[in-house]
Amino acid sequence: MSERESGGTALIRPEPPSPEPPDAESRAVWGFADSGFAFTDSGELTFTGTRYPLAGRILPDFLPWAESILGVPLDPTDVAPSSYPPPMPERRAHPAFEQALASRWPRDRILEEPEVRLRHGHGHTQEEMWAVRYGRIERLPDLVVQPESEEEVSTLVELAVEHDVCLVPYGGGTNVTDALRCPPDERRSIVSVDMRRMNRVLFIDPDNRMARIEAGANGREIAEQLARHGFTLGHEPDSFEFSTLGGWIATNASGMKKNRYGNIEDLVLDLTVVTPRGKLERPGTAPRESVGGDPARWLIGSEGRLGIVTSAVVKIFPLPERQTYGSVIFPDFESGLAFMRDVQESGVKPASIRLMDNLQFQFGQALKPERRGWARLESRLERLFVTRVKGFEVDRMAACTLLFEGRADEVASQQRSIHRLAARFGGLRGGAENGERGYALTFSIAYIRDFMMRHHVVAESFETAIPWSGALSLVDRVKQRLWQEHAKRDLPGRPFVCARVTQLYETGVCIYFYFGCYMKGVPSPSDVYAEMERAAREEILRGGGSLSHHHGVGKLRQAFLPEIFSEPALRWRSELERAIDPGNVFGCGN
């Protein structure tokens, strides 16, 4: 409904998001419990559930392709049996704190069940997922609490200060930097603050195109509530379905449609944050200010160290009149990257534009569903045209997926400009279907890492930002370093290493790397993999890349901080934290 506010603007108060069943998300692996890659009884690969375009389809090419790339046989029946749930440490109760909290909160929102605590004690790094399935996690939250309002968060923080309890904010649990791992030497009781019940769009200001949204709302909930009234936030990270607004703010996140809507720091206008020193809030929100330093801005990228974001005022945009997909195939990655730079310089950027190197392009092709009849013949003819007529080499070609959003005339103009630029670099139109499938694969591919882990393949992705001048050489040197690290350890088979350019800037690009290898029979495979991933990060920093583009630092990349900050800068960060949180209530260790 709408009501007239004191400022003269009619605000919309959306209805709550549609609820998912409490067990919709898996506790043991990534994503929804009903979705994922699996082998049928006849040994064919399929995707379960009904949520994704791949669901229920047979994927006949993936297993043979993966065997050829990894250089090892992959037997559908050869499974590393999971020991989930792993052994869990004893809970460290704090009776006085828990009694004080129970006197003010409903008991059903104060949880101590072991598997609930386990899920709140890890994110989704490969090390964490390996530990959950095949090892153990040394320290877990001792309690999980679920606030439903800003007032309850304030009460919780006050009690934590009074009773010397450690608080760890929790959103969607999707981080890939060990940010949720509890410090093993923490002697205090650790309380995970699960914000997911605070998932409302509190108001929409249609005149000024702003909305206030609670921090526990995930991407799909935000999209649903805004879309009912004709708006979008436009922020779509790969973890969009599960990650939350608070998590995006805490990690300084970026999304797939950043070109049109901006990164999270571009979208956030104001924050409300509960800290050990009290609540940070403002009486109003302006388009821009110069106020000598806004404390709320310190929370962007703070990774749970300074307080709990309870809500944010963000920019919103009208739902696009048209959404059109596209794709372009290039003879090689170098041509595709040169095209990407021209796109940036032209000023005509699609909402999303992503360039896959040859191996990642092959990966996407291997996940194509089985085709029959005319569709199968058509696919073969397309392949023959590209390779025989145009002379593209199968083991060199690269692909770019496109998403255009906006007015119909705007989208049409962008398409003409993009395809004109692509032709300058030998690019061939790949069609809207391939573009849409490539975009949708982003969400379903997230499930494949945990599936492959069952079959002895350990894999992970990691990202960086790099100036244009160093992008191509960085891709080459990181790939070479990982091949060297793999060979040095005499690991079985061959490594899988590929790259994708995902975001464009005036000064450079964001590059994702994907790295996996077969680890059957290798002692401590997760640790071995982590060593190689750290070597890749060393190479990234030597090559001029950033420590992170949008994943954050957490604990996974903490050892590299002295390489990117001077000693005074590190001291400034520590002293700021002590000033805001002198008792180290938010002692997550990030």
C-alpha positions as CSV (number, residue, x, y, z in Angstrom):
1,M,0.0,0.0,0.0
2,S,1.0,3.7,-0.3
3,E,0.9,6.4,2.3
4,R,1.9,10.1,2.3
5,E,5.1,10.7,4.3
6,S,6.1,14.0,6.0
7,G,8.5,14.8,3.1
8,G,5.6,14.9,0.7
9,T,6.6,11.7,-1.1
10,A,4.1,8.8,-1.4
11,L,6.0,5.7,-0.2
12,I,5.1,2.2,-1.1
13,R,5.2,-0.5,1.6
14,P,5.6,-3.8,-0.2
15,E,4.2,-7.1,1.1
16,P,6.8,-9.5,2.4
17,P,8.6,-11.9,0.0
18,S,7.2,-15.3,-0.8
19,P,8.5,-17.7,1.8
20,E,10.6,-20.7,0.8
21,P,10.3,-23.9,2.9
22,P,12.7,-23.9,5.8
23,D,14.6,-26.8,4.3
24,A,14.8,-25.4,0.7
25,E,18.5,-24.7,1.0
26,S,21.0,-27.6,1.4
27,R,23.1,-27.6,4.6
28,A,25.7,-29.9,3.2
29,V,26.5,-28.4,-0.2
30,W,25.9,-25.3,-2.3
31,G,22.4,-24.2,-3.3
32,F,18.9,-25.6,-3.1
33,A,18.5,-29.1,-1.7
34,D,16.4,-30.3,-4.7
35,S,18.9,-29.1,-7.3
36,G,22.3,-30.3,-8.4
37,F,24.3,-32.5,-10.8
38,A,23.8,-36.2,-10.5
39,F,24.3,-39.4,-12.4
40,T,21.2,-41.4,-13.4
41,D,21.0,-45.2,-12.7
42,S,22.3,-45.7,-16.3
43,G,25.3,-43.5,-15.6
44,E,24.2,-40.5,-17.6
45,L,24.7,-37.0,-16.1
46,T,21.6,-34.9,-15.4
47,F,20.6,-31.9,-13.3
48,T,17.9,-32.5,-10.7
49,G,15.0,-30.3,-9.6
50,T,12.9,-27.9,-11.6
51,R,14.5,-24.5,-10.8
52,Y,17.0,-24.2,-13.7
53,P,16.9,-24.5,-17.5
54,L,19.2,-27.6,-17.2
55,A,16.8,-29.4,-14.8
56,G,15.8,-32.8,-16.0
57,R,18.0,-32.7,-19.1
58,I,20.6,-35.3,-20.0
59,L,24.1,-33.9,-20.4
60,P,25.9,-36.6,-22.6
61,D,29.0,-34.7,-23.4
62,F,30.3,-33.5,-20.1
63,L,31.8,-36.7,-18.6
64,P,33.8,-37.6,-21.8
65,W,35.0,-34.0,-22.1
66,A,36.0,-33.8,-18.4
67,E,38.0,-37.0,-18.8
68,S,39.8,-35.7,-21.8
69,I,40.7,-32.4,-20.1
70,L,41.8,-33.9,-16.7
71,G,43.5,-36.8,-18.3
72,V,42.0,-39.4,-16.0
73,P,39.0,-41.7,-16.1
74,L,35.9,-40.5,-14.2
75,D,33.8,-43.5,-13.2
76,P,30.2,-42.5,-12.1
77,T,30.3,-45.2,-9.5
78,D,33.7,-44.1,-8.0
79,V,32.5,-41.8,-5.2
80,A,34.3,-40.4,-2.2
81,P,31.7,-41.1,0.5
82,S,30.9,-38.0,2.5
83,S,31.0,-38.2,6.3
84,Y,28.6,-35.3,6.7
85,P,27.9,-34.2,9.4
86,P,31.5,-34.2,10.7
87,P,32.5,-34.5,14.3
88,M,31.6,-31.2,16.0
89,P,33.3,-29.5,19.0
90,E,31.3,-29.1,22.2
91,R,29.3,-26.0,22.6
92,R,30.7,-23.3,24.9
93,A,27.6,-22.0,26.7
94,H,27.4,-18.7,28.4
95,P,24.4,-19.2,30.9
96,A,24.1,-15.5,32.0
97,F,24.1,-14.2,28.5
98,E,21.7,-16.9,27.2
99,Q,19.3,-16.3,30.1
100,A,19.3,-12.6,29.6
101,L,18.6,-13.0,25.9
102,A,15.9,-15.6,26.5
103,S,14.1,-13.2,28.8
104,R,13.7,-10.7,25.9
105,W,13.4,-13.0,22.8
106,P,11.2,-15.9,21.8
107,R,13.1,-19.1,22.6
108,D,12.5,-20.5,19.1
109,R,14.8,-17.9,17.6
110,I,17.7,-18.9,19.9
111,L,19.2,-22.1,18.4
112,E,21.8,-24.5,19.6
113,E,21.3,-27.6,17.4
114,P,24.7,-29.0,16.2
115,E,23.9,-29.0,12.5
116,V,22.5,-25.4,12.6
117,R,25.6,-24.3,14.4
118,L,27.7,-26.1,11.8
119,R,26.1,-24.4,8.8
120,H,26.6,-21.0,10.4
121,G,30.3,-21.8,11.0
122,H,31.4,-22.0,7.4
123,G,31.1,-20.4,4.0
124,H,31.8,-22.0,0.6
125,T,35.6,-22.2,0.1
126,Q,36.8,-25.5,-1.1
127,E,38.6,-26.0,2.2
128,E,35.4,-25.5,4.2
129,M,33.4,-27.7,2.0
130,W,36.1,-30.4,2.2
131,A,36.2,-30.1,5.9
132,V,32.4,-30.4,6.2
133,R,32.3,-33.5,4.1
134,Y,35.5,-35.3,4.8
135,G,37.2,-33.7,7.8
136,R,36.1,-31.4,10.7
137,I,35.8,-27.8,11.6
138,E,37.7,-27.0,14.7
139,R,35.5,-24.2,16.2
140,L,31.8,-23.5,15.6
141,P,29.4,-20.8,16.8
142,D,28.0,-21.8,20.2
143,L,24.7,-20.3,19.6
144,V,22.7,-19.1,16.5
145,V,20.2,-16.2,17.0
146,Q,17.7,-14.8,14.6
147,P,16.7,-11.2,15.1
148,E,13.5,-9.9,13.5
149,S,14.0,-6.2,14.0
150,E,16.6,-3.4,14.4
151,E,15.6,-3.1,18.1
152,E,16.4,-6.8,18.7
153,V,19.8,-6.4,17.0
154,S,20.5,-3.4,19.3
155,T,19.5,-5.5,22.4
156,L,21.7,-8.3,21.2
157,V,24.7,-6.1,20.8
158,E,24.2,-4.4,24.2
159,L,24.0,-7.8,25.9
160,A,27.1,-9.0,24.1
161,V,29.0,-6.0,25.3
162,E,27.7,-6.5,28.8
163,H,28.5,-10.3,28.9
164,D,31.7,-10.3,26.8
165,V,30.3,-12.4,24.0
166,C,31.7,-12.6,20.5
167,L,29.2,-11.9,17.6
168,V,29.6,-13.0,14.0
169,P,27.1,-11.5,11.5
170,Y,25.6,-14.1,9.1
171,G,23.7,-13.4,5.8
172,G,23.4,-16.1,3.2
173,G,26.5,-18.0,4.1
174,T,27.9,-17.8,0.6
175,N,31.3,-16.2,1.2
176,V,34.4,-17.8,-0.3
177,T,37.1,-16.2,2.0
178,D,36.8,-18.2,5.2
179,A,35.0,-15.1,6.7
180,L,32.6,-17.3,8.8
181,R,35.2,-19.6,10.2
182,C,35.4,-19.1,13.9
183,P,38.8,-18.3,15.3
184,P,39.9,-21.6,17.0
185,D,41.6,-19.8,19.9
186,E,38.5,-17.7,20.8
187,R,37.7,-18.6,24.4
188,R,34.5,-16.6,24.6
189,S,31.1,-17.9,23.6
190,I,30.6,-17.2,19.9
191,V,27.1,-16.2,18.7
192,S,26.2,-16.3,15.0
193,V,23.7,-13.5,14.2
194,D,21.5,-14.9,11.4
195,M,19.9,-11.9,9.7
196,R,17.7,-13.8,7.3
197,R,14.4,-13.0,9.1
198,M,15.0,-9.3,8.4
199,N,14.3,-9.7,4.7
200,R,11.8,-6.9,3.9
201,V,11.8,-4.0,1.5
202,L,10.6,-1.5,4.1
203,F,9.6,1.2,1.6
204,I,9.9,2.1,-2.0
205,D,10.2,5.8,-2.9
206,P,9.0,5.8,-6.6
207,D,9.5,9.6,-7.1
208,N,13.1,9.6,-6.0
209,R,13.8,6.1,-7.0
210,M,15.1,4.9,-3.6
211,A,14.2,2.0,-1.4
212,R,15.1,1.0,2.2
213,I,15.8,-2.7,2.4
214,E,16.6,-4.8,5.4
215,A,20.1,-6.4,5.4
216,G,18.9,-10.0,5.6
217,A,17.0,-9.9,2.2
218,N,18.7,-12.0,-0.4
219,G,18.8,-11.2,-4.1
220,R,15.7,-13.2,-5.2
221,E,13.6,-11.7,-2.3
222,I,14.7,-8.1,-3.2
223,A,14.0,-8.7,-6.9
224,E,10.5,-10.1,-6.2
225,Q,9.5,-7.3,-3.9
226,L,10.7,-4.5,-6.1
227,A,9.4,-6.1,-9.3
228,R,5.8,-6.1,-8.0
229,H,6.0,-2.3,-8.2
230,G,7.9,-2.0,-11.4
231,F,11.5,-1.6,-10.1
232,T,14.8,-3.4,-9.9
233,L,18.0,-3.0,-7.9
234,G,20.0,-4.5,-10.8
235,H,22.6,-6.1,-8.5
236,E,23.2,-9.7,-9.6
237,P,26.3,-11.4,-8.2
238,D,26.7,-15.0,-9.1
239,S,25.4,-15.9,-5.6
240,F,22.3,-13.7,-6.2
241,E,19.8,-16.4,-5.1
242,F,21.3,-16.8,-1.6
243,S,23.6,-13.9,-0.7
244,T,22.1,-10.9,1.1
245,L,22.2,-7.1,0.9
246,G,24.1,-7.0,4.2
247,G,26.7,-9.5,2.8
248,W,27.0,-7.5,-0.4
249,I,27.8,-4.4,1.7
250,A,30.2,-6.2,4.0
251,T,32.2,-7.6,1.1
252,N,32.0,-4.6,-1.3
253,A,30.3,-6.8,-3.8
254,S,30.0,-6.5,-7.6
255,G,27.3,-8.0,-9.9
256,M,27.0,-9.3,-13.4
257,K,25.0,-6.2,-14.5
258,K,27.4,-3.7,-13.0
259,N,27.8,-1.9,-16.3
260,R,24.2,-0.6,-16.2
261,Y,23.5,-0.4,-12.5
262,G,26.9,-0.1,-10.8
263,N,28.7,-2.0,-8.0
264,I,27.3,-2.1,-4.5
265,E,29.2,1.1,-3.4
266,D,27.5,2.9,-6.3
267,L,24.0,1.7,-5.3
268,V,24.1,2.3,-1.5
269,L,23.0,5.8,-0.4
270,D,22.9,5.3,3.3
271,L,23.3,2.6,6.0
272,T,21.9,1.9,9.4
273,V,24.4,0.0,11.5
274,V,24.4,-1.3,15.1
275,T,27.8,-1.1,16.6
276,P,29.1,-1.6,20.2
277,R,29.2,2.2,20.5
278,G,25.6,2.6,19.4
279,K,23.6,2.9,16.3
280,L,24.9,4.7,13.2
281,E,21.9,6.3,11.4
282,R,20.9,9.5,9.6
283,P,17.7,11.5,9.5
284,G,17.5,11.7,5.7
285,T,19.2,10.6,2.5
286,A,20.6,13.0,-0.1
287,P,21.9,12.1,-3.6
288,R,25.4,13.0,-2.6
289,E,27.2,14.7,0.3
290,S,30.5,16.1,1.4
291,V,30.4,15.9,5.2
292,G,34.1,15.3,6.1
293,G,33.8,11.5,6.3
294,D,30.6,9.4,6.7
295,P,31.1,6.7,9.4
296,A,28.6,4.5,7.7
297,R,30.8,4.3,4.6
298,W,33.5,2.6,6.7
299,L,31.2,-0.4,6.9
300,I,31.3,-1.1,3.2
301,G,33.8,-3.9,2.8
302,S,34.3,-4.2,6.6
303,E,33.5,-8.0,6.5
304,G,31.7,-8.2,9.9
305,R,34.4,-6.5,12.0
306,L,32.7,-3.2,13.0
307,G,29.0,-3.9,13.5
308,I,25.8,-5.3,12.0
309,V,24.2,-3.6,9.0
310,T,20.4,-3.7,9.7
311,S,19.2,-1.9,6.6
312,A,20.3,0.3,3.7
313,V,18.8,3.0,1.5
314,V,19.7,2.1,-2.1
315,K,19.1,3.4,-5.6
316,I,16.4,1.6,-7.6
317,F,15.6,1.6,-11.3
318,P,12.5,1.0,-13.5
319,L,12.2,-2.5,-14.7
320,P,13.7,-2.5,-18.2
321,E,11.3,-2.4,-21.1
322,R,13.3,-5.0,-22.9
323,Q,15.9,-7.7,-21.9
324,T,17.7,-9.2,-24.8
325,Y,20.6,-11.8,-24.8
326,G,23.3,-12.2,-27.3
327,S,26.7,-13.9,-27.9
328,V,29.7,-13.5,-30.1
329,I,32.4,-16.0,-31.0
330,F,36.0,-14.8,-31.5
331,P,38.9,-16.7,-33.2
332,D,40.9,-16.4,-30.0
333,F,41.0,-14.9,-26.5
334,E,43.3,-12.1,-27.6
335,S,40.8,-10.8,-30.1
336,G,38.0,-11.0,-27.6
337,L,39.9,-9.0,-25.0
338,A,40.7,-6.3,-27.6
339,F,37.0,-6.2,-28.4
340,M,36.2,-5.8,-24.7
341,R,38.5,-2.8,-24.5
342,D,36.9,-1.2,-27.5
343,V,33.5,-1.7,-25.9
344,Q,34.6,0.1,-22.8
345,E,36.1,3.0,-24.8
346,S,33.0,3.2,-27.0
347,G,30.8,4.0,-24.0
348,V,28.1,1.6,-25.3
349,K,28.2,-1.2,-22.8
350,P,25.6,-3.9,-22.4
351,A,24.2,-4.5,-18.9
352,S,26.4,-7.6,-18.8
353,I,29.3,-8.6,-21.1
354,R,31.6,-11.5,-20.2
355,L,34.4,-13.1,-22.2
356,M,35.3,-16.8,-21.8
357,D,38.7,-18.2,-22.8
358,N,38.8,-21.3,-24.9
359,L,38.7,-23.8,-22.1
360,Q,35.8,-22.2,-20.4
361,F,34.0,-22.0,-23.7
362,Q,34.5,-25.7,-24.1
363,F,33.2,-26.2,-20.6
364,G,30.0,-24.4,-21.4
365,Q,29.6,-26.4,-24.6
366,A,30.1,-29.7,-22.8
367,L,27.2,-28.8,-20.5
368,K,24.8,-28.5,-23.4
369,P,21.7,-30.8,-23.0
370,E,21.2,-33.7,-25.4
371,R,19.7,-32.6,-28.7
372,R,17.8,-34.7,-31.1
373,G,16.4,-34.5,-34.7
374,W,16.6,-31.1,-36.4
375,A,18.1,-29.4,-33.3
376,R,21.0,-31.8,-33.4
377,L,21.6,-31.3,-37.1
378,E,21.4,-27.6,-36.8
379,S,24.0,-27.6,-34.0
380,R,26.4,-29.6,-36.2
381,L,25.8,-27.3,-39.2
382,E,26.6,-24.3,-37.0
383,R,29.8,-25.9,-35.8
384,L,30.8,-26.7,-39.4
385,F,30.2,-23.1,-40.5
386,V,32.4,-21.7,-37.7
387,T,35.3,-24.2,-38.1
388,R,35.3,-25.1,-41.8
389,V,33.9,-21.9,-43.5
390,K,35.3,-19.3,-41.1
391,G,38.4,-21.2,-40.1
392,F,38.1,-20.9,-36.4
393,E,40.2,-23.4,-34.5
394,V,38.2,-25.5,-31.9
395,D,41.1,-25.3,-29.4
396,R,41.5,-21.5,-29.7
397,M,38.2,-19.8,-30.1
398,A,36.7,-17.7,-27.3
399,A,33.1,-16.6,-26.7
400,C,31.4,-13.5,-25.2
401,T,28.0,-13.6,-23.7
402,L,25.9,-10.4,-23.7
403,L,22.8,-9.1,-21.9
404,F,21.2,-5.8,-23.0
405,E,18.6,-4.1,-20.9
406,G,16.7,-0.8,-21.3
407,R,14.2,0.8,-23.6
408,A,13.5,-1.0,-26.9
409,D,15.3,1.6,-29.0
410,E,18.2,1.7,-26.6
411,V,18.7,-2.0,-26.7
412,A,18.5,-2.1,-30.5
413,S,21.1,0.7,-30.7
414,Q,23.4,-1.1,-28.3
415,Q,23.2,-4.3,-30.3
416,R,24.1,-2.6,-33.5
417,S,27.1,-0.9,-31.9
418,I,28.3,-4.1,-30.2
419,H,28.1,-6.3,-33.3
420,R,29.8,-3.6,-35.4
421,L,32.7,-3.5,-32.9
422,A,32.8,-7.3,-32.7
423,A,33.2,-7.6,-36.5
424,R,36.4,-5.5,-36.4
425,F,38.0,-8.3,-34.4
426,G,36.7,-11.2,-36.4
427,G,33.7,-11.8,-34.1
428,L,30.7,-13.9,-35.3
429,R,27.3,-13.6,-33.9
430,G,26.5,-16.6,-31.7
431,G,22.8,-15.9,-31.2
432,A,20.5,-15.0,-28.4
433,E,19.9,-18.6,-27.3
434,N,23.6,-19.2,-26.6
435,G,23.8,-15.9,-24.7
436,E,20.8,-16.7,-22.5
437,R,22.0,-20.2,-21.9
438,G,25.5,-18.9,-21.0
439,Y,24.0,-16.3,-18.5
440,A,21.7,-18.9,-16.9
441,L,24.6,-21.4,-16.6
442,T,26.2,-19.0,-14.1
443,F,23.7,-20.1,-11.5
444,S,23.6,-23.9,-12.3
445,I,27.4,-24.1,-12.7
446,A,27.8,-23.1,-9.1
447,Y,26.6,-26.6,-8.2
448,I,29.2,-28.4,-10.2
449,R,32.2,-27.9,-7.8
450,D,30.6,-29.8,-4.9
451,F,29.4,-32.5,-7.3
452,M,32.9,-33.0,-8.8
453,M,34.3,-33.2,-5.2
454,R,32.4,-36.4,-4.8
455,H,34.4,-37.8,-7.7
456,H,37.8,-36.8,-6.4
457,V,38.1,-33.5,-8.3
458,V,38.9,-30.5,-6.1
459,A,38.2,-27.1,-7.7
460,E,37.6,-23.4,-6.9
461,S,37.3,-20.0,-8.5
462,F,39.1,-16.8,-7.5
463,E,39.1,-13.3,-8.9
464,T,41.2,-10.2,-9.3
465,A,41.2,-6.8,-11.0
466,I,44.0,-5.7,-13.3
467,P,44.8,-2.7,-15.5
468,W,44.2,-3.2,-19.2
469,S,47.9,-3.3,-20.1
470,G,48.5,-6.3,-17.8
471,A,45.4,-8.4,-18.4
472,L,46.5,-10.7,-21.1
473,S,49.9,-11.4,-19.6
474,L,48.4,-12.0,-16.2
475,V,46.0,-14.7,-17.6
476,D,49.0,-16.4,-19.2
477,R,51.3,-16.3,-16.2
478,V,48.6,-17.5,-13.7
479,K,47.8,-20.5,-16.0
480,Q,51.5,-21.3,-16.3
481,R,52.1,-21.0,-12.6
482,L,49.3,-23.4,-11.8
483,W,50.5,-25.9,-14.4
484,Q,54.0,-25.7,-12.8
485,E,52.6,-26.1,-9.3
486,H,50.6,-29.1,-10.4
487,A,53.7,-30.7,-12.1
488,K,55.9,-30.0,-9.1
489,R,53.7,-32.1,-6.9
490,D,53.5,-34.9,-9.4
491,L,49.7,-35.0,-9.1
492,P,47.6,-37.3,-11.3
493,G,46.3,-36.2,-14.6
494,R,46.3,-32.6,-15.8
495,P,45.0,-29.5,-14.2
496,F,41.9,-27.6,-15.4
497,V,42.7,-23.9,-15.6
498,C,40.6,-21.3,-17.4
499,A,39.7,-17.6,-17.2
500,R,36.8,-15.3,-17.8
501,V,36.7,-11.5,-18.0
502,T,33.6,-10.4,-16.2
503,Q,33.6,-6.6,-15.5
504,L,34.9,-3.7,-17.5
505,Y,36.3,-0.4,-16.1
506,E,37.9,2.6,-17.7
507,T,41.3,1.5,-16.3
508,G,41.0,-2.3,-16.4
509,V,39.0,-5.5,-16.0
510,C,38.0,-8.1,-13.5
511,I,39.3,-11.6,-14.3
512,Y,37.9,-14.8,-12.8
513,F,40.2,-17.9,-12.7
514,Y,38.8,-21.4,-12.4
515,F,41.2,-24.1,-11.3
516,G,40.6,-27.8,-10.6
517,C,42.5,-31.1,-10.5
518,Y,42.0,-34.8,-9.8
519,M,43.1,-35.7,-6.3
520,K,42.3,-39.4,-5.8
521,G,45.0,-41.0,-3.7
522,V,46.6,-37.7,-2.9
523,P,47.2,-37.2,0.9
524,S,45.5,-34.1,2.3
525,P,44.1,-33.1,-1.1
526,S,42.4,-29.9,0.2
527,D,45.6,-28.7,1.8
528,V,47.5,-29.4,-1.4
529,Y,45.0,-27.5,-3.5
530,A,45.1,-24.6,-1.0
531,E,48.9,-24.4,-1.5
532,M,48.5,-24.1,-5.2
533,E,45.8,-21.5,-5.0
534,R,48.0,-19.4,-2.7
535,A,50.8,-19.7,-5.4
536,A,48.3,-18.4,-8.0
537,R,47.5,-15.4,-5.7
538,E,51.2,-14.7,-5.3
539,E,51.4,-14.7,-9.1
540,I,48.4,-12.4,-9.4
541,L,50.0,-9.8,-7.1
542,R,53.4,-10.0,-8.8
543,G,51.6,-9.4,-12.1
544,G,49.9,-6.2,-10.9
545,G,46.5,-7.7,-10.0
546,S,44.5,-6.8,-6.9
547,L,44.1,-9.0,-3.9
548,S,40.4,-9.2,-4.5
549,H,37.9,-7.6,-6.8
550,H,34.7,-8.4,-4.9
551,H,35.1,-11.5,-2.8
552,G,36.9,-9.7,0.0
553,V,39.8,-10.9,2.2
554,G,38.3,-12.7,5.1
555,K,40.9,-15.0,6.6
556,L,41.8,-16.8,3.3
557,R,43.8,-13.9,1.9
558,Q,44.8,-12.1,5.1
559,A,48.4,-13.1,4.9
560,F,48.8,-11.0,1.8
561,L,47.6,-7.7,3.4
562,P,51.2,-6.5,4.2
563,E,51.9,-6.7,0.4
564,I,49.1,-4.3,-0.5
565,F,49.1,-1.9,2.5
566,S,51.9,0.0,4.2
567,E,52.5,-0.6,7.9
568,P,50.8,2.7,8.9
569,A,47.8,1.8,6.8
570,L,47.5,-1.5,8.5
571,R,47.8,0.2,11.9
572,W,45.1,2.7,11.0
573,R,42.7,-0.1,10.2
574,S,43.4,-1.8,13.5
575,E,43.1,1.4,15.5
576,L,39.8,2.3,13.8
577,E,38.5,-1.2,14.7
578,R,39.5,-0.8,18.3
579,A,37.9,2.7,18.5
580,I,34.6,1.4,17.3
581,D,34.7,-2.0,19.1
582,P,37.1,-1.7,22.1
583,G,35.9,-5.0,23.5
584,N,36.3,-6.9,20.3
585,V,32.7,-8.0,20.3
586,F,32.9,-8.5,16.6
587,G,35.9,-10.7,16.9
588,C,35.4,-12.8,13.8
589,G,39.1,-12.3,12.9
590,N,38.6,-11.0,9.4
